[in-house]
Amino acid sequence: MLLAEVLWPRRADAAVVIGAGLEIAALGMGHRQVAAHLGLAEGTVRGWLRAFAGRAESVRRHFTVALVALADDPVMPDAAPSALADAVSVVAAAHRAAVTKWPHMLTLSRWEFAGRVIGGRILTSSSIAI
């Protein structure tokens, strides 16, 4: 079954909700604080954060390559205090570069964009190397 980019495989929550949780966690908050902020179950958020943390380096590399391909003069994000925060910041930078190149991309949130770019595999591994 094909899913719209608003949803990611094996996730009940929308990409923008999960992405908001990842962005809050990138600020240094734990899963309990993120869950409280989003009004979601702690176990759900803990699962997202664990899954993303396990893929953060792969996601960072994938979106760094995308950023370089998209931007005429790419500006790499500053190093962040964690691999999760590094990955979140480069996803945002790649989205900004895509919007600059193709303004119609503004119709997609950065996390819908990320899901589209990486085939929805932000939180799940794939047999295809990214």
VMD Tcl script that draws the C-alpha trace (Angstrom):
set ca {
  {0.00 0.00 0.00}
  {1.34 3.43 -0.90}
  {1.08 6.07 1.79}
  {0.97 9.79 1.29}
  {4.00 11.59 2.68}
  {1.84 12.83 5.55}
  {2.19 9.33 7.05}
  {5.24 7.14 7.50}
  {5.22 3.34 7.38}
  {4.18 1.62 10.61}
  {3.27 4.91 12.32}
  {-0.19 6.06 13.35}
  {0.77 9.69 13.85}
  {1.30 12.18 11.05}
  {4.80 13.04 9.89}
  {4.44 16.62 11.16}
  {3.58 15.38 14.66}
  {6.49 12.96 14.78}
  {8.77 15.61 13.30}
  {7.68 18.11 15.95}
  {8.58 15.53 18.58}
  {12.00 15.01 17.01}
  {12.59 18.76 16.92}
  {11.65 19.12 20.59}
  {13.95 16.22 21.49}
  {16.73 17.87 19.48}
  {16.49 20.77 21.94}
  {17.50 18.35 24.69}
  {14.15 17.33 26.11}
  {13.48 13.74 27.05}
  {10.64 11.56 25.88}
  {8.42 12.42 28.85}
  {8.65 16.15 28.19}
  {8.12 15.66 24.46}
  {5.09 13.44 25.11}
  {3.61 15.95 27.53}
  {4.14 18.79 25.07}
  {2.45 16.84 22.26}
  {-0.25 15.28 24.45}
  {0.77 11.76 23.45}
  {1.65 8.56 25.28}
  {5.20 8.44 26.63}
  {5.76 4.98 25.15}
  {4.85 6.20 21.68}
  {7.26 9.10 21.82}
  {9.98 6.98 23.42}
  {9.64 4.57 20.49}
  {10.04 7.38 17.94}
  {13.07 8.78 19.68}
  {14.76 5.41 20.04}
  {14.09 4.53 16.42}
  {15.34 7.89 15.17}
  {18.41 7.82 17.42}
  {19.31 4.45 15.92}
  {19.10 5.87 12.40}
  {20.26 9.41 13.08}
  {23.69 9.02 11.47}
  {22.22 7.43 8.33}
  {19.55 10.13 8.13}
  {22.18 12.85 8.65}
  {24.37 11.46 5.85}
  {21.42 11.06 3.47}
  {20.17 14.61 3.99}
  {23.67 16.09 3.87}
  {24.03 14.61 0.39}
  {20.56 15.94 -0.48}
  {21.48 19.41 0.83}
  {24.63 19.52 -1.28}
  {22.68 18.40 -4.36}
  {19.86 20.91 -3.82}
  {21.66 24.08 -2.79}
  {23.71 26.23 -5.14}
  {25.90 27.26 -2.20}
  {25.08 24.83 0.61}
  {25.46 26.02 4.16}
  {26.05 23.10 6.47}
  {24.35 23.31 9.85}
  {26.60 23.83 12.85}
  {27.45 20.73 14.84}
  {24.77 19.94 17.39}
  {25.18 18.38 20.83}
  {23.77 15.01 19.70}
  {23.47 12.84 16.61}
  {19.69 13.22 16.81}
  {19.98 17.03 16.80}
  {22.50 16.91 13.93}
  {20.09 14.83 11.85}
  {17.13 17.10 12.63}
  {19.08 20.22 11.66}
  {20.28 18.83 8.33}
  {16.74 17.69 7.45}
  {15.63 21.30 8.04}
  {18.53 22.65 5.96}
  {17.76 20.30 3.06}
  {14.09 21.32 3.19}
  {15.07 25.02 3.06}
  {17.28 24.30 0.05}
  {14.46 22.43 -1.70}
  {12.01 25.28 -1.05}
  {14.53 27.77 -2.41}
  {14.97 25.72 -5.56}
  {11.32 24.73 -5.94}
  {8.97 27.16 -4.14}
  {6.01 24.80 -4.62}
  {7.69 22.57 -2.01}
  {6.29 24.97 0.60}
  {3.14 22.87 0.42}
  {5.04 20.08 2.22}
  {6.20 20.40 5.79}
  {9.86 19.63 6.35}
  {8.91 16.21 7.75}
  {6.60 15.35 4.86}
  {9.48 16.38 2.59}
  {11.87 14.21 4.61}
  {9.55 11.23 4.34}
  {9.30 11.68 0.60}
  {13.06 12.04 0.13}
  {13.91 8.98 2.18}
  {10.96 6.83 1.17}
  {9.23 7.18 4.53}
  {12.11 5.43 6.27}
  {12.88 8.09 8.86}
  {12.14 5.75 11.76}
  {12.45 2.34 10.14}
  {15.37 0.67 8.52}
  {15.24 -0.44 4.95}
  {17.10 -3.01 2.91}
  {18.09 -0.11 0.67}
  {21.13 1.74 1.97}
  {20.59 5.44 2.47}
}
mol new
graphics top color blue
foreach p $ca { graphics top sphere $p radius 0.5 }
foreach p [lrange $ca 0 end-1] q [lrange $ca 1 end] { graphics top cylinder $p $q radius 0.2 }
display resetview
